[in-house]
Amino acid sequence: MLISYEGQDFKEVIDRPGLVLVDFYATWCGPCKMLMPQLEALSEEQPQIPFVKVDIDQHKPLAKETYGVTSVPTLVLFKDGVEVSRQSGFAPKDAVFKWIQANK
């Protein structure tokens, strides 16, 4: 299940044991729209990993100033509250799965 970030303390969202995947996206972004169903499927297949989506237009300071997101979609993988990897642009479901597995 994808969780929408609604402005709560972001540190609480990512600061947990294990992995958290954050999708920085925009509602107007074509590649983001293509990626969303793939992330939904992966989140169901990987229920132990929270998948959090952050709309960059609603949360500009968090996306741009705090995490330096300059293009969407940008996926950021956190492990134990620390960023361990990121990738930008569309990627097929299998590639995202392999990326997650490589960072466990």
N, CA, C and O atoms as a Tinker XYZ file with bonds, in Angstrom:
   416  protein
     1  N      0.834000   -1.180000    0.000000    73     2
     2  CA     0.000000    0.000000    0.000000    64     1     3
     3  C      0.883000    1.248000    0.000000    63     2     4     5
     4  O      1.829000    1.360000    0.780000    81     3
     5  N      0.555000    2.173000   -0.883000    73     3     6
     6  CA     1.253000    3.445000   -0.911000    64     5     7
     7  C      0.636000    4.374000    0.126000    63     6     8     9
     8  O     -0.586000    4.472000    0.237000    81     7
     9  N      1.479000    5.045000    0.873000    73     7    10
    10  CA     1.042000    5.966000    1.905000    64     9    11
    11  C      1.313000    7.381000    1.415000    63    10    12    13
    12  O      2.437000    7.689000    1.020000    81    11
    13  N      0.316000    8.238000    1.433000    73    11    14
    14  CA     0.507000    9.630000    1.041000    64    13    15
    15  C      1.041000   10.421000    2.224000    63    14    16    17
    16  O      0.489000   10.371000    3.323000    81    15
    17  N      2.109000   11.143000    1.985000    73    15    18
    18  CA     2.661000   12.024000    3.010000    64    17    19
    19  C      1.770000   13.248000    3.098000    63    18    20    21
    20  O      1.514000   13.905000    2.089000    81    19
    21  N      1.301000   13.556000    4.281000    73    19    22
    22  CA     0.351000   14.651000    4.468000    64    21    23
    23  C      0.899000   15.765000    5.346000    63    22    24    25
    24  O      0.126000   16.530000    5.921000    81    23
    25  N      2.213000   15.871000    5.459000    73    23    26
    26  CA     2.796000   16.993000    6.175000    64    25    27
    27  C      3.199000   16.702000    7.611000    63    26    28    29
    28  O      3.641000   17.607000    8.318000    81    27
    29  N      3.055000   15.458000    8.059000    73    27    30
    30  CA     3.508000   15.131000    9.411000    64    29    31
    31  C      5.036000   15.218000    9.475000    63    30    32    33
    32  O      5.683000   15.451000    8.453000    81    31
    33  N      5.599000   15.040000   10.628000    73    31    34
    34  CA     7.048000   15.093000   10.793000    64    33    35
    35  C      7.685000   14.022000    9.897000    63    34    36    37
    36  O      7.518000   12.826000   10.134000    81    35
    37  N      8.413000   14.465000    8.872000    73    35    38
    38  CA     8.982000   13.525000    7.904000    64    37    39
    39  C     10.005000   12.606000    8.552000    63    38    40    41
    40  O     10.143000   11.448000    8.157000    81    39
    41  N     10.714000   13.113000    9.533000    73    39    42
    42  CA    11.704000   12.285000   10.236000    64    41    43
    43  C     11.023000   11.066000   10.864000    63    42    44    45
    44  O     11.592000    9.974000   10.877000    81    43
    45  N      9.814000   11.251000   11.382000    73    43    46
    46  CA     9.076000   10.119000   11.943000    64    45    47
    47  C      8.682000    9.112000   10.869000    63    46    48    49
    48  O      8.591000    7.914000   11.138000    81    47
    49  N      8.450000    9.600000    9.656000    73    47    50
    50  CA     8.065000    8.731000    8.546000    64    49    51
    51  C      9.219000    7.813000    8.158000    63    50    52    53
    52  O      9.025000    6.617000    7.944000    81    51
    53  N     10.419000    8.380000    8.068000    73    51    54
    54  CA    11.563000    7.594000    7.575000    64    53    55
    55  C     12.404000    6.972000    8.678000    63    54    56    57
    56  O     13.136000    6.013000    8.431000    81    55
    57  N     12.311000    7.504000    9.892000    73    55    58
    58  CA    13.177000    7.053000   10.979000    64    57    59
    59  C     12.577000    5.835000   11.669000    63    58    60    61
    60  O     11.950000    5.932000   12.723000    81    59
    61  N     12.791000    4.692000   11.039000    73    59    62
    62  CA    12.276000    3.429000   11.557000    64    61    63
    63  C     13.255000    2.331000   11.155000    63    62    64    65
    64  O     14.030000    2.508000   10.215000    81    63
    65  N     13.226000    1.214000   11.848000    73    63    66
    66  CA    14.131000    0.126000   11.473000    64    65    67
    67  C     13.783000   -0.407000   10.080000    63    66    68    69
    68  O     12.611000   -0.525000    9.722000    81    67
    69  N     14.801000   -0.719000    9.318000    73    67    70
    70  CA    14.590000   -1.292000    7.993000    64    69    71
    71  C     14.432000   -0.235000    6.915000    63    70    72    73
    72  O     14.813000    0.923000    7.084000    81    71
    73  N     13.858000   -0.672000    5.800000    73    71    74
    74  CA    13.745000    0.175000    4.617000    64    73    75
    75  C     12.446000    0.958000    4.576000    63    74    76    77
    76  O     11.407000    0.509000    5.058000    81    75
    77  N     12.534000    2.148000    3.984000    73    75    78
    78  CA    11.373000    2.968000    3.634000    64    77    79
    79  C     11.667000    3.522000    2.245000    63    78    80    81
    80  O     12.728000    4.103000    2.018000    81    79
    81  N     10.728000    3.345000    1.314000    73    79    82
    82  CA    10.885000    3.891000   -0.030000    64    81    83
    83  C     10.009000    5.127000   -0.149000    63    82    84    85
    84  O      8.815000    5.082000    0.145000    81    83
    85  N     10.608000    6.233000   -0.582000    73    83    86
    86  CA     9.867000    7.485000   -0.754000    64    85    87
    87  C      9.873000    7.841000   -2.233000    63    86    88    89
    88  O     10.921000    7.902000   -2.876000    81    87
    89  N      8.666000    8.076000   -2.757000    73    87    90
    90  CA     8.476000    8.479000   -4.147000    64    89    91
    91  C      8.131000    9.960000   -4.171000    63    90    92    93
    92  O      7.028000   10.350000   -3.788000    81    91
    93  N      9.079000   10.791000   -4.622000    73    91    94
    94  CA     8.804000   12.204000   -4.830000    64    93    95
    95  C      8.229000   12.324000   -6.244000    63    94    96    97
    96  O      8.894000   11.989000   -7.225000    81    95
    97  N      6.983000   12.807000   -6.336000    73    95    98
    98  CA     6.268000   12.813000   -7.611000    64    97    99
    99  C      5.507000   14.126000   -7.768000    63    98   100   101
   100  O      5.459000   14.949000   -6.854000    81    99
   101  N      4.908000   14.304000   -8.958000    73    99   102
   102  CA     4.009000   15.429000   -9.212000    64   101   103
   103  C      2.796000   14.901000   -9.964000    63   102   104   105
   104  O      2.906000   13.981000  -10.775000    81   103
   105  N      1.655000   15.486000   -9.691000    73   103   106
   106  CA     0.412000   15.013000  -10.318000    64   105   107
   107  C      0.406000   15.250000  -11.825000    63   106   108   109
   108  O     -0.294000   14.543000  -12.550000    81   107
   109  N      1.162000   16.217000  -12.308000    73   107   110
   110  CA     1.213000   16.559000  -13.724000    64   109   111
   111  C      2.268000   15.770000  -14.499000    63   110   112   113
   112  O      2.391000   15.935000  -15.713000    81   111
   113  N      3.019000   14.926000  -13.821000    73   111   114
   114  CA     4.182000   14.228000  -14.399000    64   113   115
   115  C      3.768000   12.905000  -15.059000    63   114   116   117
   116  O      3.267000   12.003000  -14.387000    81   115
   117  N      3.977000   12.797000  -16.362000    73   115   118
   118  CA     3.640000   11.577000  -17.098000    64   117   119
   119  C      4.383000   10.344000  -16.599000    63   118   120   121
   120  O      3.743000    9.331000  -16.319000    81   119
   121  N      5.720000   10.390000  -16.475000    73   119   122
   122  CA     6.442000    9.228000  -15.966000    64   121   123
   123  C      6.015000    8.838000  -14.542000    63   122   124   125
   124  O      6.034000    7.661000  -14.181000    81   123
   125  N      5.631000    9.842000  -13.739000    73   123   126
   126  CA     5.143000    9.543000  -12.378000    64   125   127
   127  C      3.856000    8.725000  -12.453000    63   126   128   129
   128  O      3.668000    7.776000  -11.692000    81   127
   129  N      2.981000    9.101000  -13.371000    73   127   130
   130  CA     1.716000    8.378000  -13.551000    64   129   131
   131  C      1.968000    6.955000  -14.029000    63   130   132   133
   132  O      1.250000    6.034000  -13.640000    81   131
   133  N      2.980000    6.768000  -14.870000    73   131   134
   134  CA     3.319000    5.426000  -15.351000    64   133   135
   135  C      3.928000    4.583000  -14.233000    63   134   136   137
   136  O      3.712000    3.372000  -14.185000    81   135
   137  N      4.679000    5.208000  -13.342000    73   135   138
   138  CA     5.352000    4.494000  -12.266000    64   137   139
   139  C      4.405000    4.101000  -11.129000    63   138   140   141
   140  O      4.617000    3.082000  -10.473000    81   139
   141  N      3.373000    4.893000  -10.897000    73   139   142
   142  CA     2.492000    4.697000   -9.745000    64   141   143
   143  C      1.906000    3.281000   -9.652000    63   142   144   145
   144  O      1.980000    2.688000   -8.576000    81   143
   145  N      1.325000    2.702000  -10.726000    73   143   146
   146  CA     0.771000    1.354000  -10.589000    64   145   147
   147  C      1.841000    0.305000  -10.280000    63   146   148   149
   148  O      1.569000   -0.694000   -9.613000    81   147
   149  N      3.037000    0.541000  -10.764000    73   147   150
   150  CA     4.124000   -0.391000  -10.490000    64   149   151
   151  C      4.531000   -0.324000   -9.023000    63   150   152   153
   152  O      4.808000   -1.350000   -8.402000    81   151
   153  N      4.567000    0.882000   -8.475000    73   151   154
   154  CA     4.885000    1.030000   -7.047000    64   153   155
   155  C      3.775000    0.446000   -6.182000    63   154   156   157
   156  O      4.047000   -0.156000   -5.143000    81   155
   157  N      2.531000    0.619000   -6.604000    73   155   158
   158  CA     1.411000    0.032000   -5.858000    64   157   159
   159  C      1.552000   -1.487000   -5.809000    63   158   160   161
   160  O      1.370000   -2.094000   -4.754000    81   159
   161  N      1.877000   -2.102000   -6.947000    73   159   162
   162  CA     2.057000   -3.556000   -6.990000    64   161   163
   163  C      3.229000   -3.988000   -6.111000    63   162   164   165
   164  O      3.115000   -4.956000   -5.360000    81   163
   165  N      4.344000   -3.284000   -6.199000    73   163   166
   166  CA     5.506000   -3.619000   -5.375000    64   165   167
   167  C      5.215000   -3.462000   -3.895000    63   166   168   169
   168  O      5.674000   -4.262000   -3.078000    81   167
   169  N      4.450000   -2.430000   -3.544000    73   167   170
   170  CA     4.140000   -2.216000   -2.123000    64   169   171
   171  C      3.279000   -3.347000   -1.577000    63   170   172   173
   172  O      3.375000   -3.677000   -0.395000    81   171
   173  N      2.440000   -3.943000   -2.416000    73   171   174
   174  CA     1.644000   -5.096000   -1.988000    64   173   175
   175  C      2.505000   -6.352000   -1.878000    63   174   176   177
   176  O      2.270000   -7.196000   -1.012000    81   175
   177  N      3.497000   -6.474000   -2.751000    73   175   178
   178  CA     4.391000   -7.631000   -2.730000    64   177   179
   179  C      5.431000   -7.520000   -1.616000    63   178   180   181
   180  O      5.969000   -8.534000   -1.170000    81   179
   181  N      5.715000   -6.305000   -1.166000    73   179   182
   182  CA     6.727000   -6.049000   -0.131000    64   181   183
   183  C      6.067000   -5.319000    1.049000    63   182   184   185
   184  O      6.434000   -4.181000    1.340000    81   183
   185  N      5.106000   -5.946000    1.728000    73   183   186
   186  CA     4.354000   -5.226000    2.774000    64   185   187
   187  C      5.200000   -4.798000    3.972000    63   186   188   189
   188  O      4.769000   -3.947000    4.751000    81   187
   189  N      6.377000   -5.363000    4.133000    73   187   190
   190  CA     7.239000   -4.984000    5.256000    64   189   191
   191  C      7.944000   -3.656000    5.008000    63   190   192   193
   192  O      8.535000   -3.087000    5.926000    81   191
   193  N      7.887000   -3.158000    3.772000    73   191   194
   194  CA     8.542000   -1.894000    3.428000    64   193   195
   195  C      7.472000   -0.826000    3.213000    63   194   196   197
   196  O      6.632000   -0.974000    2.325000    81   195
   197  N      7.484000    0.242000    4.004000    73   195   198
   198  CA     6.558000    1.343000    3.736000    64   197   199
   199  C      6.937000    2.053000    2.435000    63   198   200   201
   200  O      8.104000    2.377000    2.213000    81   199
   201  N      5.962000    2.287000    1.597000    73   199   202
   202  CA     6.125000    3.053000    0.366000    64   201   203
   203  C      5.379000    4.366000    0.582000    63   202   204   205
   204  O      4.157000    4.371000    0.727000    81   203
   205  N      6.106000    5.476000    0.602000    73   203   206
   206  CA     5.529000    6.783000    0.908000    64   205   207
   207  C      5.636000    7.662000   -0.320000    63   206   208   209
   208  O      6.712000    7.783000   -0.906000    81   207
   209  N      4.525000    8.283000   -0.721000    73   207   210
   210  CA     4.570000    9.191000   -1.860000    64   209   211
   211  C      4.441000   10.628000   -1.368000    63   210   212   213
   212  O      3.605000   10.946000   -0.522000    81   211
   213  N      5.299000   11.490000   -1.926000    73   211   214
   214  CA     5.352000   12.891000   -1.533000    64   213   215
   215  C      5.145000   13.746000   -2.781000    63   214   216   217
   216  O      5.947000   13.699000   -3.714000    81   215
   217  N      4.079000   14.517000   -2.794000    73   215   218
   218  CA     3.787000   15.431000   -3.898000    64   217   219
   219  C      4.703000   16.650000   -3.765000    63   218   220   221
   220  O      4.602000   17.407000   -2.800000    81   219
   221  N      5.592000   16.831000   -4.736000    73   219   222
   222  CA     6.582000   17.912000   -4.631000    64   221   223
   223  C      5.957000   19.297000   -4.709000    63   222   224   225
   224  O      6.539000   20.261000   -4.210000    81   223
   225  N      4.792000   19.416000   -5.320000    73   223   226
   226  CA     4.143000   20.717000   -5.401000    64   225   227
   227  C      3.512000   21.105000   -4.063000    63   226   228   229
   228  O      3.434000   22.291000   -3.742000    81   227
   229  N      3.068000   20.134000   -3.289000    73   227   230
   230  CA     2.481000   20.413000   -1.983000    64   229   231
   231  C      3.538000   20.522000   -0.889000    63   230   232   233
   232  O      3.297000   21.133000    0.152000    81   231
   233  N      4.701000   19.933000   -1.124000    73   231   234
   234  CA     5.755000   19.894000   -0.101000    64   233   235
   235  C      7.103000   20.311000   -0.696000    63   234   236   237
   236  O      8.091000   19.583000   -0.600000    81   235
   237  N      7.123000   21.495000   -1.311000    73   235   238
   238  CA     8.334000   21.996000   -1.985000    64   237   239
   239  C      9.544000   22.092000   -1.073000    63   238   240   241
   240  O     10.617000   21.625000   -1.458000    81   239
   241  N      9.428000   22.679000    0.126000    73   239   242
   242  CA    10.630000   22.778000    0.965000    64   241   243
   243  C     11.229000   21.404000    1.285000    63   242   244   245
   244  O     12.448000   21.235000    1.263000    81   243
   245  N     10.391000   20.451000    1.574000    73   243   246
   246  CA    10.885000   19.106000    1.888000    64   245   247
   247  C     11.590000   18.505000    0.676000    63   246   248   249
   248  O     12.705000   17.995000    0.787000    81   247
   249  N     10.931000   18.568000   -0.481000    73   247   250
   250  CA    11.482000   17.945000   -1.684000    64   249   251
   251  C     12.739000   18.654000   -2.181000    63   250   252   253
   252  O     13.772000   18.020000   -2.399000    81   251
   253  N     12.647000   19.954000   -2.358000    73   251   254
   254  CA    13.746000   20.677000   -2.999000    64   253   255
   255  C     14.860000   21.071000   -2.036000    63   254   256   257
   256  O     16.036000   20.845000   -2.317000    81   255
   257  N     14.491000   21.659000   -0.902000    73   255   258
   258  CA    15.516000   22.176000    0.001000    64   257   259
   259  C     16.123000   21.089000    0.884000    63   258   260   261
   260  O     17.338000   21.045000    1.074000    81   259
   261  N     15.277000   20.216000    1.419000    73   259   262
   262  CA    15.782000   19.198000    2.331000    64   261   263
   263  C     16.428000   18.034000    1.589000    63   262   264   265
   264  O     17.489000   17.557000    1.990000    81   263
   265  N     15.790000   17.569000    0.499000    73   263   266
   266  CA    16.297000   16.380000   -0.188000    64   265   267
   267  C     16.845000   16.646000   -1.584000    63   266   268   269
   268  O     17.260000   15.703000   -2.259000    81   267
   269  N     16.862000   17.876000   -2.032000    73   267   270
   270  CA    17.494000   18.224000   -3.301000    64   269   271
   271  C     16.864000   17.577000   -4.517000    63   270   272   273
   272  O     17.553000   17.302000   -5.499000    81   271
   273  N     15.570000   17.331000   -4.466000    73   271   274
   274  CA    14.882000   16.712000   -5.601000    64   273   275
   275  C     14.713000   17.768000   -6.687000    63   274   276   277
   276  O     14.102000   18.813000   -6.466000    81   275
   277  N     15.268000   17.476000   -7.871000    73   275   278
   278  CA    15.192000   18.420000   -8.987000    64   277   279
   279  C     14.427000   17.867000  -10.176000    63   278   280   281
   280  O     14.131000   18.605000  -11.116000    81   279
   281  N     14.102000   16.578000  -10.152000    73   279   282
   282  CA    13.306000   15.992000  -11.224000    64   281   283
   283  C     12.400000   14.919000  -10.626000    63   282   284   285
   284  O     12.680000   14.356000   -9.567000    81   283
   285  N     11.313000   14.657000  -11.335000    73   283   286
   286  CA    10.367000   13.645000  -10.876000    64   285   287
   287  C     10.110000   12.649000  -11.997000    63   286   288   289
   288  O     10.169000   13.003000  -13.174000    81   287
   289  N      9.829000   11.421000  -11.636000    73   287   290
   290  CA     9.837000   10.892000  -10.280000    64   289   291
   291  C     11.259000   10.679000   -9.765000    63   290   292   293
   292  O     12.174000   10.365000  -10.526000    81   291
   293  N     11.416000   10.854000   -8.476000    73   291   294
   294  CA    12.664000   10.511000   -7.795000    64   293   295
   295  C     12.309000    9.569000   -6.657000    63   294   296   297
   296  O     11.503000    9.906000   -5.789000    81   295
   297  N     12.906000    8.400000   -6.664000    73   295   298
   298  CA    12.722000    7.427000   -5.599000    64   297   299
   299  C     13.924000    7.497000   -4.677000    63   298   300   301
   300  O     15.069000    7.462000   -5.126000    81   299
   301  N     13.653000    7.595000   -3.380000    73   299   302
   302  CA    14.722000    7.637000   -2.387000    64   301   303
   303  C     14.486000    6.485000   -1.418000    63   302   304   305
   304  O     13.392000    6.321000   -0.880000    81   303
   305  N     15.523000    5.699000   -1.209000    73   303   306
   306  CA    15.444000    4.564000   -0.302000    64   305   307
   307  C     16.192000    4.906000    0.979000    63   306   308   309
   308  O     17.371000    5.262000    0.952000    81   307
   309  N     15.489000    4.793000    2.095000    73   307   310
   310  CA    16.067000    5.036000    3.414000    64   309   311
   311  C     16.193000    3.709000    4.136000    63   310   312   313
   312  O     15.315000    2.853000    4.041000    81   311
   313  N     17.289000    3.545000    4.858000    73   311   314
   314  CA    17.487000    2.354000    5.685000    64   313   315
   315  C     17.828000    2.835000    7.082000    63   314   316   317
   316  O     18.804000    3.558000    7.281000    81   315
   317  N     17.019000    2.429000    8.047000    73   315   318
   318  CA    17.201000    2.850000    9.437000    64   317   319
   319  C     17.271000    4.377000    9.550000    63   318   320   321
   320  O     18.038000    4.917000   10.348000    81   319
   321  N     16.450000    5.069000    8.729000    73   319   322
   322  CA    16.361000    6.519000    8.787000    64   321   323
   323  C     17.395000    7.288000    7.996000    63   322   324   325
   324  O     17.384000    8.519000    8.003000    81   323
   325  N     18.295000    6.586000    7.310000    73   323   326
   326  CA    19.375000    7.234000    6.562000    64   325   327
   327  C     19.217000    6.918000    5.074000    63   326   328   329
   328  O     18.964000    5.772000    4.702000    81   327
   329  N     19.366000    7.936000    4.228000    73   327   330
   330  CA    19.291000    7.704000    2.785000    64   329   331
   331  C     20.432000    6.802000    2.349000    63   330   332   333
   332  O     21.598000    7.059000    2.651000    81   331
   333  N     20.075000    5.729000    1.624000    73   331   334
   334  CA    21.100000    4.804000    1.137000    64   333   335
   335  C     21.200000    4.794000   -0.383000    63   334   336   337
   336  O     22.230000    4.406000   -0.935000    81   335
   337  N     20.131000    5.220000   -1.068000    73   335   338
   338  CA    20.176000    5.213000   -2.527000    64   337   339
   339  C     19.032000    6.052000   -3.077000    63   338   340   341
   340  O     18.014000    6.263000   -2.417000    81   339
   341  N     19.227000    6.525000   -4.302000    73   339   342
   342  CA    18.140000    7.230000   -4.988000    64   341   343
   343  C     18.261000    6.996000   -6.481000    63   342   344   345
   344  O     19.344000    6.739000   -7.005000    81   343
   345  N     17.131000    7.090000   -7.148000    73   343   346
   346  CA    17.111000    7.004000   -8.599000    64   345   347
   347  C     16.014000    7.913000   -9.124000    63   346   348   349
   348  O     14.968000    8.074000   -8.494000    81   347
   349  N     16.264000    8.504000  -10.280000    73   347   350
   350  CA    15.300000    9.422000  -10.879000    64   349   351
   351  C     14.830000    8.880000  -12.215000    63   350   352   353
   352  O     15.552000    8.158000  -12.903000    81   351
   353  N     13.611000    9.239000  -12.566000    73   351   354
   354  CA    13.031000    8.830000  -13.834000    64   353   355
   355  C     12.257000    7.535000  -13.709000    63   354   356   357
   356  O     12.289000    6.855000  -12.683000    81   355
   357  N     11.565000    7.220000  -14.779000    73   355   358
   358  CA    10.769000    6.003000  -14.810000    64   357   359
   359  C     11.673000    4.783000  -14.872000    63   358   360   361
   360  O     12.719000    4.800000  -15.521000    81   359
   361  N     11.258000    3.729000  -14.191000    73   359   362
   362  CA    11.948000    2.433000  -14.258000    64   361   363
   363  C     10.872000    1.349000  -14.179000    63   362   364   365
   364  O      9.891000    1.506000  -13.451000    81   363
   365  N     11.045000    0.255000  -14.916000    73   363   366
   366  CA    10.066000   -0.823000  -14.829000    64   365   367
   367  C     10.069000   -1.477000  -13.446000    63   366   368   369
   368  O     11.043000   -1.384000  -12.699000    81   367
   369  N      8.978000   -2.125000  -13.133000    73   367   370
   370  CA     8.781000   -2.744000  -11.822000    64   369   371
   371  C      9.945000   -3.651000  -11.440000    63   370   372   373
   372  O     10.439000   -3.580000  -10.315000    81   371
   373  N     10.389000   -4.503000  -12.365000    73   371   374
   374  CA    11.488000   -5.422000  -12.056000    64   373   375
   375  C     12.771000   -4.683000  -11.698000    63   374   376   377
   376  O     13.514000   -5.115000  -10.816000    81   375
   377  N     13.031000   -3.575000  -12.376000    73   375   378
   378  CA    14.242000   -2.796000  -12.082000    64   377   379
   379  C     14.146000   -2.146000  -10.700000    63   378   380   381
   380  O     15.133000   -2.094000   -9.967000    81   379
   381  N     12.971000   -1.658000  -10.351000    73   379   382
   382  CA    12.790000   -1.060000   -9.021000    64   381   383
   383  C     12.947000   -2.135000   -7.947000    63   382   384   385
   384  O     13.572000   -1.897000   -6.913000    81   383
   385  N     12.379000   -3.316000   -8.192000    73   383   386
   386  CA    12.510000   -4.425000   -7.243000    64   385   387
   387  C     13.984000   -4.788000   -7.030000    63   386   388   389
   388  O     14.421000   -4.958000   -5.892000    81   387
   389  N     14.741000   -4.907000   -8.108000    73   387   390
   390  CA    16.163000   -5.243000   -8.002000    64   389   391
   391  C     16.930000   -4.150000   -7.251000    63   390   392   393
   392  O     17.824000   -4.447000   -6.459000    81   391
   393  N     16.583000   -2.910000   -7.498000    73   391   394
   394  CA    17.214000   -1.779000   -6.808000    64   393   395
   395  C     16.952000   -1.880000   -5.299000    63   394   396   397
   396  O     17.865000   -1.695000   -4.493000    81   395
   397  N     15.708000   -2.173000   -4.925000    73   395   398
   398  CA    15.367000   -2.324000   -3.517000    64   397   399
   399  C     16.168000   -3.484000   -2.901000    63   398   400   401
   400  O     16.753000   -3.343000   -1.827000    81   399
   401  N     16.184000   -4.609000   -3.583000    73   399   402
   402  CA    16.899000   -5.793000   -3.074000    64   401   403
   403  C     18.386000   -5.533000   -2.905000    63   402   404   405
   404  O     19.005000   -6.021000   -1.960000    81   403
   405  N     18.953000   -4.769000   -3.816000    73   403   406
   406  CA    20.401000   -4.474000   -3.748000    64   405   407
   407  C     20.744000   -3.581000   -2.561000    63   406   408   409
   408  O     21.908000   -3.495000   -2.168000    81   407
   409  N     19.749000   -2.921000   -1.991000    73   407   410
   410  CA    19.994000   -2.000000   -0.880000    64   409   411
   411  C     19.472000   -2.495000    0.458000    63   410   412   413
   412  O     19.433000   -1.736000    1.426000    81   411
   413  N     19.077000   -3.742000    0.524000    73   411   414
   414  CA    18.559000   -4.287000    1.801000    64   413   415
   415  C     19.666000   -4.459000    2.800000    63   414   416
   416  O     19.421000   -4.902000    3.922000    81   415
